Amino acid sequence: MKYLYILTFLFPALLFAQDDLFSEIDSETEEDYKTAAFKGLKIVNFESTKMISKKELYFVVSHRFGSIETGFEDFFGLDQAVTRLNLIYGVTDAINIGVSRSSFRKIYESSLKIRLLREKKGGFPFTVVSSSNILINTSLDEAFLPGLEFKNRLGYTTQLLISKKFNQNFSLQLMPTFFHDNYVEVNEQDNSQYVIGFGGRHKLTKRWSVNFDYGVHLNRAETSPFVNPFSIGFDLETGGHVFQLHFTNAQPMNTNPFLGQATGDWGDGDIFFGFNLSRVF
C-alpha cells in the first residue's frame, strides 16, 4: 500500500513526461495573445497563471524568515527561517511539472500546472490554469501519533487560477481552491477545506511591481487558532528574471500549510519576510 501512495505522489510527473501526450493546438500566432498577467510563477503565496516555456527548467529557492515581531531575540526572524527548494520543468508551453522539498514540516511535494485557456486580444477575456499538488509531511512522528500510517502524511490541493490583464500595469486573479489533509492538527477541522483566493499585480516602474494575495477560508473550525493568509510582495525584473520580496502572515510556502496554518497577525506586527530566487536552465 505504501508504494501505491508513492506512485500517486509521482503520478503527475510520470503521466506528463512525454511531449506528445499534450500540446497546445493553436492556429493563431503568439502576437494574438496578451502577454502574461504576472511576471512571477507566484503572485506571493498563491500560484499565478504564469507558465514556463517548453523544455525550460527553473530552480527556485524560496526563503521565509521567522516573525519580525520577535525583534533582536531571534534577530527579526533570522533564527527561525524555513527554506523551500523547487524544480519546475516545462513539458510544453502549457504544461509544467515540479517537485520540491521544504524545511517546514519536512514536506516533499509534486505539482502540475496546465493552461486550459489563454487571454486573447479581441477574444477570450481570461487566462485559466489548473494547479494541482500532492505533498508528503515527513515530520509526523509515530512516537507522538500512535497508529500513524503513511497515508496520514499525505495532502492534496487543486485550484483553478483565473487571471485578467486589464492593461500593461494592472492584473487581477481569482483562485477557487480545494485542499485536503489526511491529518489535521485541530480535531474539529474537516480534512477537506475550501478557500477563495484573490490576488493582483500593479506595475510601479519599468522593473518594479507590487503584488498582493489573500485567501478566504470557507470552513475553518471555530476552535482553530489559524487565520486567513494575507501577503504583500514586490517583484524586481532583472534581465528576464524576477526577484520576489514578500511580507506575509503565513510562514509556510506549500499550498496546504499556508492556506490552513497561517498564524501571523498584521495588526500586531506578527509577519514574516521572505524572498524567491530563480535560475533558468
N, C-alpha and C positions, 0 to 999 in steps of 0.2 A: 504493500500500500504506500509506503514511504516513497518508492521510486515512481509511483503514479503521480504523486504530487510534484516531484521534481520535474517530471516530464511536462506537467501542467504549467509549471513556472517557466520552462524553456519554450513552451509551445509557440508564442508569438515569433521568437527568433527562428525556430525551425520551419514554421509554416510559411514565412515570407522570405526565406533565404534565396529563392530563385527569382531572378529578374523577370522571367516570363510569366510568373504567377499573376502579377497585376502590372498594369502600365496605364499611364494617362492617355486616354484616347481623345485627342483634340485635333480638329482640322484648323483651328484658329492659330494665329501667331501669338508669340509671347506679348507683343505690344497691345493685344486686345484686352489684356488683363491688367488690373490695378496692381501696383507694387504692394509688398507685404504691409499689412496694417501695423505690425510690430517688428522691430529690428532684432529683438532677442527671442530665444526659444521659450522663455518665460516672461510673463508680464512682471511679476515679482515672485510670488509663490505659485500662482496658477500657471499652467501651460498656456502659451499663446498659440495662435494659428500659424505662426511662422514654421516653415519646413526647411530642412536642409536638402541640398541638391543630390541627385543621383550619384552614388559612389563616393560621396564625401564622408569623412569620419571626423566627428567632433569629440574632443576630450575636454570635459567641463569639470573644473574644480570649484566647488561651492563651499564657502566657509561662513559659519554663523557663530558669532561670539555669544557669550552669556549676557544676561541682563546688565545694561549700563547702570541700573539703579543701585547696584552694589558698590559703586564708586571704587575707591582705592583698595578696598578689601579684596576684590578679585580683579583689580586693575581694569575696571569698567568692562568686565565680562571676558577678559583675555584668558583667565584661568579655566573658564567653563565652556570653551569653544567646541563646536562639532564641525565635522567635515564630511562632504559627500563627493565621491569620485564617480563620474558618469561618462560612459562611452555611448555615442549615438551614431548610427550609420544610416545613410540614405540608400535604401534598396532601389527606390525610384524617386523622382521628384515629389511624388505624392504618398510615399510610404517610408516611414522612419521607424527603426527599431533601436532599443537601447538596453543596457544593463548598468547597474550602479551598486555602490556599496556606501552606506552612511554609518558614521560612528554613533549616531543617535540610535539607541537600541540595537546597534549592530545589524542594521537592516540591509538585506540584499533585495534587489528589485529588477524586474524586466518590464519593458514598456513598448508600446506600439501606438504610433500615430498614423492615421490615414486621412488624407484630404479628400472629402466627399464632393464638395462644390467650391468653386472659386469665384470671387467677386470679379465682375467683368464690366468694362466701360460700356454703358448703354445696355447692359444685360442683367444677369443675376446680381442682386444688390448685396449679397453677403458671401463671406468665406466660411465654410462649415468643415470642421475637422473632428474626427472621433479620436479620443485618447483613452487608452486602457493600460492598467498596471496590475502586476501581481507581485506581492512582496512576501519575504520571509523574515520574521522577527526572531533572530537567533539569540537574543539576550534573555528570553524567558528561561527560568531555571527550575528544573524538576524538584530541587530541594525545597523551594518555596511554593511550588504548584504541583502537589501530588496528583498523579494521573495525567500529567501533561503528555499530549501526543503531538506528533509532527504537524498534523492538520491545524492544531491550535495556534501555530506560529504564522499561519497564512492570512493575508488580507488582499482585497481586490478593490479596484476602482474602475469606473467607466464614466467618461464625461463627453458631452457634446460642446464643442467650442464654436461659438458663432460670433464672428467679428465683422465690423464695417469700418472702412476708411472714409471718413466724411470729407477730408481734404488732405493736403500734404502734411499738415501739422497735427491732426486730431483723429484718433481712432478709439472705438469702444468695443467691448467684447462681453458676451453673456455666456455663462458656464453652468448649465444644469448638470448636477453631479450625483452619482450614486456610489457609495463605498461601503464595504463590508469587512469587518474584522472578526475572525473566528474567536479571538479572545479580546474582551473589553475590560478596562480597569474599573469601571463603575458598574456595579451589579445591576442597577436599574436601567442601564443603557441598552437599547436594542443593538444587536450586532449589525443590522442593516441600517444605514444612515443616509440622509438626503440633505443636499446643500444646493443653494442657488448662489452662484458666484457672479460678481460684476468686476470689470476691470477697464482701464483706459490708459491712453498714452497721449501726451501733448508735447510737441517738439518746441523747445525753448530757443535753441540756436541751431546752426548747421550741424553740430556734433552732439549736443546735449538734449535729452528729453526727460520729462518727469512722468512716472508711471504710478498707478495705484491698483490694488485689487482688494476685494472684500468678499467674504463668504458668509451667507446667512444659513445657519444650521437649522433645519426644519423640525427635527425630532430629538433634540438633545434632552437627556434626562434632567428632571428638575433638581436632582441632588448632585449633578455634575459640577465639578469645580472649574471646568474648562469654558472657554469663551470663543466667540466668533473671531476668525483671523482677519486682521486689517493690516495692510502693508503699503508703504510708500517707497519708491525706488527711483534711482537716477541712472539713465543709460548714457554711456560715453562711447561714441563711434570712433574707432581708431583704425584707420587703414583697412576697412572692410570687416573688422571685428568689433564686438560690443563688449565693453566692460561695464558690469552692473553693480551698483551700490544699493544696499537695502536697509530699511528700518521697518521692523515688524514686531508684532506681539506674539509671534509663533516661532520658537527656535527650530523645531524640526523642519526638514526640507522635503521629505517624501510626502505624497499627497494625503494618505490616510492620517498620519500623525499631525500634520499642520491643520487639517480640517477638523479633526476630532480632539486634539490635545493642546490647543493654544492656551497659554497660561498668563500672558502678559496683560498689563493694563496701561494704556497710553496716558490716561489721566494721572497715574502715579509715577510716570517715567519708567515703568517696568517694560522696556522694549529691548529688542536685540538688533545689533548692527551686523551686517554681513556683506559679502560680495561674491560674484561669479566671475571666473576667469576661463576663457575657452581657447582652444588651439585646434586648428583645422588641418587635417592631413589629406 
